[in-house]
Amino acid sequence: MKKLSFTLGLILFSQIISAQTKLENIYKVEIGLQGLSVGTEIPLNDKFLADVNIGWGGITDLWHNGISYEWTKNSNSIFARGQIRYYINRERREEKGHSLKNNAGTFLAYQTKFLFSGTEYYSPQVGKSWLNEIQFGQQLTLGKHFIFRYYGGVGNGYDLDNKNNKFYPAIGFAFGYAF
């Protein structure tokens, strides 16, 4: 009986939490500086959102004197990207009459991205990369289905094959279509 009461309470609690959220679960296709990706945005509550993507884009070359990014025919990789966003102004956006569609709003985020391969075409020293970033940005709705997101912040990249580590300025944008 205790297990049944606990389970029913948990289901009721989860329904109350999900009923309060204004964030939407959306599926999307995006293109931007990071590449071409497909993914989903999953609301965790009314302020937090998980953004999970797989895609194809450029490679990040981490070496002892710097960092570079290149996306060409010979320099590309499949990637997996996850992001946790904390929205800081959705109530104020709503009060001002701005759209909340497609998870629009200003956010702070932590993003992690794993590039599955480097390249041997230009430099055999480019290996698999793991990038972690702290971002401040904004996602805007462009009509009913289109989104635009931009951000800036700081990142740390690590070349898993060659053991190189670098901090870098993180900037980016993406245009997307939400289903």
HELIX and SHEET records of a PDB file:
HELIX    1   1 LYS A    2  GLN A   20  1                                  19    
HELIX    2   2 ARG A   90  GLU A   95  1                                   6    
HELIX    3   3 LYS A  101  ASN A  103  5                                   3    
SHEET    1   A 9 ILE A  26  GLY A  32  0                                        
SHEET    2   A 9 GLY A  35  PRO A  43 -1                                        
SHEET    3   A 9 PHE A  48  GLY A  57 -1                                        
SHEET    4   A 9 SER A  77  TYR A  87 -1                                        
SHEET    5   A 9 GLY A 105  LEU A 115 -1                                        
SHEET    6   A 9 SER A 129  LEU A 142 -1                                        
SHEET    7   A 9 PHE A 146  ASP A 159 -1                                        
SHEET    8   A 9 ASN A 164  ALA A 178 -1                                        
SHEET    9   A 9 ILE A  26  GLY A  32 -1                                        
SHEET    1   B 2 ILE A  59  TRP A  63  0                                        
SHEET    2   B 2 GLY A  66  GLU A  70 -1                                        
END                                                                             
